[in-house]
Amino acid sequence: MYGRTARAAAARLLAHRSPWASEDSAAAGLKRVPLGTFPWEPHAPTRHASRCLLLSTCTSGGGVRSMSQTTLDPGESKKFEALANKWWNEQGEFSALHAMNDLRVPFVRDNLLNVHGGRQAGRPLSGLRILDVGCGGGLLTEPLGRLGADVTGIDPVEDSVRTAELHSSFDPVLRERVRYRVCTLEELAEEEAEAFDAIVASELVEHLLDVDFFIGCCHRALKPGGALFITTINKTNVSYALGIVVAENILRIVPRGTHDWEKFVTPEDLERALEASGFQVKSIRGMLFNPLSGSWSWVQSTAVNYALYAVKQNEELRGDGAETPGDRKEQEEARGTGDSRNSGPGHG
């Protein structure tokens, strides 16, 4: 009785719409395949909102690739090997990631268009090379390809890549624009240094052991002026309460043990790490998931989830890296983030 009451109370809490929520969540480039497309889709799906994870380098074998230096605990990748064939079940473990495309696809598209402009009608990202790190089954890779980009998705879990390849094979357009590799970021960055116009890393950072190393690999793979897009979870009391206590233990919309609060990263810490590696952060926006409606909204607060957009600076423009208080104020005003980003632990 108490458990049902607690779950109902938590559901009412999360169902309350934030006064900061935006009504605009439409996304271009999205195309969904009905359930039943794949024979392995479960009949009684559960829900899970995490993404496949990345190791720093790999060997030539199959399965999860690993080496002595890694960016995340290999044990976390093991959790997702069993889920590799479930990526395209929209009511299953990855339902929240399907819904997140309504925010993250326009976030990537619009920021790239602000820099590059529309290339062709119906294919606004035509001519751009995008790397989807930890692509899983291709949930984000595909809509970016439909927008005209040349997209490479990489993942260390071979079964996830096979699922992504099979799903994209049903669309002739994607066969021309999307390719996948059982590979890791470090390996690809060595092979294709400064080759990509943009990198997306969605719901990945919160699982990494070495964020600085990961950012360095992103910097190496991007062209000068290239864009980096990250979505992740803040490290606050609120994110612990909602993301772990409520989501995993009360509502059980995420399997227990999915997240480790100690690996969550605040926007401030992530921004400092990015700037130390030669990036300039352009935008940080808060996101909120409603488990009852299954939808995401943009919000002013970054206390739980947030999206970040940064640009790799040209080396000749970086100088000595010094920054004046005026520079910092001008950047914050341009991002329009204000005090909403001051939501580290204890600021709840």
Kinemage of the C-alpha trace (Angstrom):
@kinemage 1
@onewidth
@group {chain A} dominant
@subgroup {mainchain}
@vectorlist {calphas} color= white
{ca met a 1} P 0.000 0.000 0.000
{ca tyr a 2} L 2.746 2.406 0.982
{ca gly a 3} L 4.713 1.616 -2.170
{ca arg a 4} L 1.722 2.395 -4.390
{ca thr a 5} L 1.086 5.638 -2.514
{ca ala a 6} L 4.716 6.694 -2.846
{ca arg a 7} L 4.761 5.936 -6.551
{ca ala a 8} L 1.546 7.847 -7.097
{ca ala a 9} L 2.893 10.856 -5.214
{ca ala a 10} L 6.129 10.792 -7.185
{ca ala a 11} L 4.194 10.512 -10.426
{ca arg a 12} L 2.106 13.559 -9.545
{ca leu a 13} L 5.282 15.462 -8.720
{ca leu a 14} L 6.904 14.659 -12.059
{ca ala a 15} L 3.682 15.274 -13.956
{ca his a 16} L 3.604 18.886 -12.794
{ca arg a 17} L 4.686 21.004 -15.731
{ca ser a 18} L 7.487 23.411 -15.007
{ca pro a 19} L 6.590 27.088 -15.492
{ca trp a 20} L 9.763 27.334 -17.558
{ca ala a 21} L 8.808 24.601 -20.020
{ca ser a 22} L 8.776 25.448 -23.691
{ca glu a 23} L 5.902 24.523 -25.975
{ca asp a 24} L 8.205 24.109 -28.958
{ca ser a 25} L 9.518 20.559 -29.125
{ca ala a 26} L 9.031 19.742 -32.823
{ca ala a 27} L 11.970 18.059 -34.520
{ca ala a 28} L 12.781 17.699 -38.194
{ca gly a 29} L 14.353 14.585 -39.641
{ca leu a 30} L 12.508 12.150 -37.377
{ca lys a 31} L 11.107 8.979 -38.859
{ca arg a 32} L 9.972 6.051 -36.757
{ca val a 33} L 9.654 2.402 -37.671
{ca pro a 34} L 6.601 0.600 -36.221
{ca leu a 35} L 6.904 -2.126 -33.642
{ca gly a 36} L 7.208 -5.541 -35.219
{ca thr a 37} L 9.926 -4.494 -37.672
{ca phe a 38} L 12.414 -6.664 -35.801
{ca pro a 39} L 11.681 -10.229 -34.667
{ca trp a 40} L 13.586 -9.800 -31.401
{ca glu a 41} L 11.422 -7.008 -30.014
{ca pro a 42} L 10.079 -8.056 -26.589
{ca his a 43} L 6.380 -8.741 -26.057
{ca ala a 44} L 6.378 -7.241 -22.566
{ca pro a 45} L 8.892 -4.388 -22.726
{ca thr a 46} L 10.379 -2.638 -19.736
{ca arg a 47} L 11.609 0.937 -19.742
{ca his a 48} L 15.137 2.208 -19.632
{ca ala a 49} L 16.580 5.618 -20.459
{ca ser a 50} L 20.292 5.112 -20.822
{ca arg a 51} L 22.585 5.004 -23.817
{ca cys a 52} L 25.287 2.632 -24.944
{ca leu a 53} L 28.675 3.458 -23.521
{ca leu a 54} L 32.153 4.146 -24.792
{ca leu a 55} L 35.621 2.809 -24.071
{ca ser a 56} L 38.723 4.782 -24.942
{ca thr a 57} L 40.233 2.322 -27.412
{ca cys a 58} L 39.683 -1.155 -28.825
{ca thr a 59} L 41.173 -4.321 -30.230
{ca ser a 60} L 40.269 -6.215 -33.389
{ca gly a 61} L 37.888 -8.673 -31.700
{ca gly a 62} L 34.117 -8.528 -31.350
{ca gly a 63} L 31.949 -7.733 -28.354
{ca val a 64} L 32.811 -4.844 -26.065
{ca arg a 65} L 36.242 -3.537 -26.900
{ca ser a 66} L 38.509 -2.442 -24.102
{ca met a 67} L 42.086 -1.687 -23.161
{ca ser a 68} L 44.094 -0.658 -20.105
{ca gln a 69} L 43.098 3.007 -20.352
{ca thr a 70} L 39.369 3.545 -20.560
{ca thr a 71} L 36.955 6.441 -20.243
{ca leu a 72} L 34.358 4.381 -18.413
{ca asp a 73} L 33.993 1.341 -16.210
{ca pro a 74} L 33.812 -1.659 -18.582
{ca gly a 75} L 31.254 -3.174 -16.224
{ca glu a 76} L 28.788 -0.505 -17.289
{ca ser a 77} L 29.059 -1.547 -20.923
{ca lys a 78} L 28.228 -5.096 -19.920
{ca lys a 79} L 24.829 -3.879 -18.715
{ca phe a 80} L 23.940 -2.844 -22.253
{ca glu a 81} L 25.159 -5.857 -24.186
{ca ala a 82} L 21.932 -7.676 -23.290
{ca leu a 83} L 19.910 -4.681 -24.536
{ca ala a 84} L 21.646 -4.361 -27.898
{ca asn a 85} L 18.693 -5.760 -29.868
{ca lys a 86} L 16.095 -3.569 -28.161
{ca trp a 87} L 17.084 -0.126 -29.395
{ca trp a 88} L 14.139 0.345 -31.752
{ca asn a 89} L 11.377 -0.681 -29.360
{ca glu a 90} L 9.884 2.750 -28.680
{ca gln a 91} L 7.998 1.498 -25.614
{ca gly a 92} L 10.973 -0.420 -24.245
{ca glu a 93} L 14.160 0.282 -22.359
{ca phe a 94} L 15.141 3.181 -24.606
{ca ser a 95} L 11.764 4.925 -24.825
{ca ala a 96} L 13.086 8.092 -23.178
{ca leu a 97} L 15.872 8.326 -25.754
{ca his a 98} L 13.375 8.054 -28.601
{ca ala a 99} L 11.413 10.905 -27.019
{ca met a 100} L 14.571 12.957 -26.458
{ca asn a 101} L 15.020 13.276 -30.225
{ca asp a 102} L 12.265 15.906 -30.131
{ca leu a 103} L 14.772 18.170 -28.351
{ca arg a 104} L 18.244 17.019 -29.278
{ca val a 105} L 17.765 16.799 -33.055
{ca pro a 106} L 16.603 20.447 -33.379
{ca phe a 107} L 19.310 21.472 -30.871
{ca val a 108} L 22.004 20.056 -33.146
{ca arg a 109} L 20.339 21.161 -36.381
{ca asp a 110} L 19.616 24.762 -35.404
{ca asn a 111} L 23.039 25.466 -33.914
{ca leu a 112} L 24.766 24.061 -36.989
{ca leu a 113} L 22.527 26.083 -39.301
{ca asn a 114} L 23.397 29.248 -37.387
{ca val a 115} L 27.006 28.684 -38.431
{ca his a 116} L 26.791 26.966 -41.796
{ca gly a 117} L 23.388 28.048 -43.098
{ca gly a 118} L 20.982 25.823 -44.995
{ca arg a 119} L 22.789 23.903 -47.726
{ca gln a 120} L 19.835 22.436 -49.653
{ca ala a 121} L 16.071 22.490 -49.237
{ca gly a 122} L 15.005 19.375 -47.365
{ca arg a 123} L 18.645 18.562 -46.574
{ca pro a 124} L 19.813 21.500 -44.433
{ca leu a 125} L 22.869 19.657 -43.078
{ca ser a 126} L 24.070 18.506 -46.491
{ca gly a 127} L 27.848 18.591 -46.815
{ca leu a 128} L 28.543 18.308 -43.077
{ca arg a 129} L 30.316 15.342 -41.472
{ca ile a 130} L 28.938 14.398 -38.061
{ca leu a 131} L 30.290 11.798 -35.621
{ca asp a 132} L 27.801 10.145 -33.237
{ca val a 133} L 29.864 8.786 -30.338
{ca gly a 134} L 28.316 5.819 -28.546
{ca cys a 135} L 25.648 5.589 -31.231
{ca gly a 136} L 23.976 2.458 -29.885
{ca gly a 137} L 21.270 1.388 -32.321
{ca gly a 138} L 21.398 4.640 -34.278
{ca leu a 139} L 18.508 6.491 -32.608
{ca leu a 140} L 20.199 9.856 -33.099
{ca thr a 141} L 22.357 8.894 -36.076
{ca glu a 142} L 19.419 8.278 -38.401
{ca pro a 143} L 17.535 11.596 -38.042
{ca leu a 144} L 20.779 13.517 -38.532
{ca gly a 145} L 21.334 11.536 -41.730
{ca arg a 146} L 17.815 12.343 -42.918
{ca leu a 147} L 18.672 16.021 -42.510
{ca gly a 148} L 21.366 15.536 -45.144
{ca ala a 149} L 24.488 15.089 -43.015
{ca asp a 150} L 27.131 12.452 -43.671
{ca val a 151} L 26.990 10.668 -40.293
{ca thr a 152} L 29.375 8.129 -38.798
{ca gly a 153} L 28.119 6.248 -35.747
{ca ile a 154} L 30.626 4.449 -33.531
{ca asp a 155} L 30.038 2.084 -30.626
{ca pro a 156} L 32.150 -0.562 -28.857
{ca val a 157} L 29.202 -2.988 -28.600
{ca glu a 158} L 29.176 -4.982 -31.820
{ca asp a 159} L 25.577 -6.178 -31.475
{ca ser a 160} L 24.365 -2.587 -31.140
{ca val a 161} L 26.158 -1.626 -34.341
{ca arg a 162} L 24.646 -4.618 -36.144
{ca thr a 163} L 21.194 -3.513 -34.998
{ca ala a 164} L 21.886 0.022 -36.242
{ca glu a 165} L 23.097 -1.228 -39.622
{ca leu a 166} L 20.076 -3.479 -40.090
{ca his a 167} L 17.604 -0.755 -39.161
{ca ser a 168} L 19.144 1.833 -41.496
{ca ser a 169} L 19.204 -0.677 -44.353
{ca phe a 170} L 15.419 -0.324 -44.697
{ca asp a 171} L 15.837 3.297 -45.835
{ca pro a 172} L 17.629 3.870 -49.180
{ca val a 173} L 18.411 7.468 -48.215
{ca leu a 174} L 20.232 6.378 -45.068
{ca arg a 175} L 22.282 3.808 -46.939
{ca glu a 176} L 23.944 6.699 -48.746
{ca arg a 177} L 24.492 8.981 -45.750
{ca val a 178} L 24.995 6.827 -42.648
{ca arg a 179} L 27.773 4.397 -41.809
{ca tyr a 180} L 28.609 2.553 -38.599
{ca arg a 181} L 31.780 1.156 -37.067
{ca val a 182} L 32.511 -1.117 -34.130
{ca cys a 183} L 35.094 1.315 -32.892
{ca thr a 184} L 35.884 3.861 -30.213
{ca leu a 185} L 36.518 7.565 -30.174
{ca glu a 186} L 40.241 7.344 -29.487
{ca glu a 187} L 40.821 4.933 -32.345
{ca leu a 188} L 38.808 7.016 -34.790
{ca ala a 189} L 40.451 10.262 -33.680
{ca glu a 190} L 43.849 8.778 -34.502
{ca glu a 191} L 42.666 7.704 -37.948
{ca glu a 192} L 40.628 10.797 -38.825
{ca ala a 193} L 42.074 13.761 -36.969
{ca glu a 194} L 40.261 17.058 -37.624
{ca ala a 195} L 37.842 15.300 -39.983
{ca phe a 196} L 34.412 16.129 -38.527
{ca asp a 197} L 32.283 19.259 -38.549
{ca ala a 198} L 30.388 18.136 -35.439
{ca ile a 199} L 30.404 15.468 -32.726
{ca val a 200} L 27.350 14.418 -30.728
{ca ala a 201} L 27.671 12.572 -27.400
{ca ser a 202} L 24.198 12.107 -25.954
{ca glu a 203} L 23.640 10.518 -22.518
{ca leu a 204} L 27.221 9.306 -22.402
{ca val a 205} L 29.280 11.622 -20.183
{ca glu a 206} L 27.557 10.459 -16.972
{ca his a 207} L 29.019 6.980 -17.484
{ca leu a 208} L 32.642 7.962 -18.171
{ca leu a 209} L 35.604 7.428 -15.877
{ca asp a 210} L 37.803 10.048 -17.544
{ca val a 211} L 35.866 13.009 -18.920
{ca asp a 212} L 39.020 15.031 -19.643
{ca phe a 213} L 40.445 12.247 -21.799
{ca phe a 214} L 37.146 11.947 -23.658
{ca ile a 215} L 37.048 15.691 -24.354
{ca gly a 216} L 40.619 15.570 -25.633
{ca cys a 217} L 39.644 12.867 -28.127
{ca cys a 218} L 36.699 14.974 -29.284
{ca his a 219} L 39.030 17.929 -29.802
{ca arg a 220} L 41.372 15.828 -31.917
{ca ala a 221} L 38.594 14.496 -34.165
{ca leu a 222} L 36.940 17.880 -34.815
{ca lys a 223} L 37.898 20.372 -37.473
{ca pro a 224} L 38.893 23.837 -36.192
{ca gly a 225} L 35.608 25.573 -35.502
{ca gly a 226} L 33.817 22.217 -35.243
{ca ala a 227} L 30.849 21.776 -32.903
{ca leu a 228} L 30.476 19.457 -29.906
{ca phe a 229} L 26.985 18.598 -28.617
{ca ile a 230} L 26.526 16.880 -25.247
{ca thr a 231} L 23.441 15.897 -23.274
{ca thr a 232} L 23.955 14.571 -19.761
{ca ile a 233} L 22.825 14.714 -16.108
{ca asn a 234} L 23.803 17.377 -13.583
{ca lys a 235} L 25.307 16.440 -10.218
{ca thr a 236} L 22.774 17.906 -7.786
{ca asn a 237} L 20.582 16.772 -4.928
{ca val a 238} L 17.607 17.088 -7.273
{ca ser a 239} L 19.198 14.880 -9.942
{ca tyr a 240} L 19.917 12.240 -7.303
{ca ala a 241} L 16.347 12.379 -6.005
{ca leu a 242} L 14.641 12.288 -9.410
{ca gly a 243} L 17.176 10.420 -11.521
{ca ile a 244} L 18.020 7.661 -9.059
{ca val a 245} L 15.628 7.502 -6.085
{ca val a 246} L 12.425 8.199 -8.013
{ca ala a 247} L 13.261 6.905 -11.505
{ca glu a 248} L 15.107 3.756 -10.433
{ca asn a 249} L 13.660 2.837 -7.034
{ca ile a 250} L 10.098 4.232 -6.909
{ca leu a 251} L 8.700 4.535 -10.425
{ca arg a 252} L 11.185 1.974 -11.768
{ca ile a 253} L 11.213 3.493 -15.226
{ca val a 254} L 14.985 2.931 -15.209
{ca pro a 255} L 16.555 -0.330 -13.954
{ca arg a 256} L 18.268 -0.087 -10.596
{ca gly a 257} L 21.980 0.553 -10.826
{ca thr a 258} L 21.823 2.304 -14.188
{ca his a 259} L 23.349 5.519 -12.878
{ca asp a 260} L 26.103 6.357 -10.422
{ca trp a 261} L 25.592 9.844 -8.968
{ca glu a 262} L 29.334 10.199 -8.383
{ca lys a 263} L 29.871 10.142 -12.162
{ca phe a 264} L 27.366 12.903 -12.864
{ca val a 265} L 28.989 16.148 -14.036
{ca thr a 266} L 27.883 19.708 -13.302
{ca pro a 267} L 27.662 22.187 -16.190
{ca glu a 268} L 30.333 24.278 -14.478
{ca asp a 269} L 32.807 21.392 -14.263
{ca leu a 270} L 32.088 20.306 -17.817
{ca glu a 271} L 32.551 23.841 -19.106
{ca arg a 272} L 35.888 24.183 -17.292
{ca ala a 273} L 37.108 20.896 -18.756
{ca leu a 274} L 36.037 21.922 -22.245
{ca glu a 275} L 37.708 25.321 -22.047
{ca ala a 276} L 40.911 23.722 -20.754
{ca ser a 277} L 40.955 21.540 -23.882
{ca gly a 278} L 40.433 24.389 -26.332
{ca phe a 279} L 36.642 24.625 -26.606
{ca gln a 280} L 34.384 27.625 -26.135
{ca val a 281} L 30.976 26.833 -24.652
{ca lys a 282} L 28.229 28.608 -26.578
{ca ser a 283} L 25.018 27.327 -25.009
{ca ile a 284} L 23.783 25.331 -22.012
{ca arg a 285} L 20.064 24.512 -21.739
{ca gly a 286} L 18.067 22.606 -19.137
{ca met a 287} L 15.853 19.655 -20.059
{ca leu a 288} L 13.042 17.938 -18.147
{ca phe a 289} L 11.474 14.517 -18.762
{ca asn a 290} L 7.861 13.802 -17.805
{ca pro a 291} L 7.527 10.015 -17.324
{ca leu a 292} L 3.729 10.115 -17.502
{ca ser a 293} L 3.525 11.824 -20.888
{ca gly a 294} L 6.824 10.339 -22.055
{ca ser a 295} L 7.963 13.718 -23.367
{ca trp a 296} L 10.846 16.134 -22.845
{ca ser a 297} L 10.689 19.919 -22.467
{ca trp a 298} L 13.247 22.703 -22.460
{ca val a 299} L 13.438 24.398 -19.051
{ca gln a 300} L 15.515 27.196 -17.561
{ca ser a 301} L 16.871 25.057 -14.730
{ca thr a 302} L 19.781 22.693 -15.386
{ca ala a 303} L 19.307 20.964 -12.025
{ca val a 304} L 18.603 17.555 -13.597
{ca asn a 305} L 19.316 17.161 -17.338
{ca tyr a 306} L 21.032 19.617 -19.643
{ca ala a 307} L 22.282 20.016 -23.204
{ca leu a 308} L 25.564 21.753 -24.043
{ca tyr a 309} L 26.923 23.168 -27.295
{ca ala a 310} L 30.616 24.041 -27.612
{ca val a 311} L 32.951 24.971 -30.459
{ca lys a 312} L 36.572 23.983 -31.004
{ca gln a 313} L 38.597 27.172 -31.128
{ca asn a 314} L 41.146 27.852 -33.821
{ca glu a 315} L 44.587 27.519 -32.262
{ca glu a 316} L 45.786 30.837 -33.652
{ca leu a 317} L 42.835 32.595 -32.024
{ca arg a 318} L 43.299 31.106 -28.554
{ca gly a 319} L 46.378 33.127 -27.644
{ca asp a 320} L 47.519 32.542 -24.066
{ca gly a 321} L 44.063 31.389 -23.018
{ca ala a 322} L 43.584 34.285 -20.625
{ca glu a 323} L 40.031 35.434 -20.060
{ca thr a 324} L 38.877 38.691 -18.535
{ca pro a 325} L 35.785 39.081 -16.321
{ca gly a 326} L 34.234 41.061 -19.155
{ca asp a 327} L 34.752 38.155 -21.542
{ca arg a 328} L 33.060 35.797 -19.108
{ca lys a 329} L 30.089 38.136 -18.586
{ca glu a 330} L 29.677 38.627 -22.333
{ca gln a 331} L 29.682 34.860 -22.940
{ca glu a 332} L 27.111 34.221 -20.208
{ca glu a 333} L 24.829 36.948 -21.542
{ca ala a 334} L 25.136 35.520 -25.052
{ca arg a 335} L 24.163 32.065 -23.785
{ca gly a 336} L 21.314 33.504 -21.745
{ca thr a 337} L 22.004 31.036 -18.952
{ca gly a 338} L 22.011 33.428 -16.009
{ca asp a 339} L 21.712 32.032 -12.500
{ca ser a 340} L 19.920 28.887 -13.640
{ca arg a 341} L 23.299 27.181 -14.093
{ca asn a 342} L 24.334 27.672 -10.468
{ca ser a 343} L 22.738 24.406 -9.455
{ca gly a 344} L 25.532 22.231 -8.154
{ca pro a 345} L 25.205 19.944 -5.123
{ca gly a 346} L 23.334 21.606 -2.310
{ca his a 347} L 21.620 24.124 -4.615
{ca gly a 348} L 18.838 21.588 -5.429
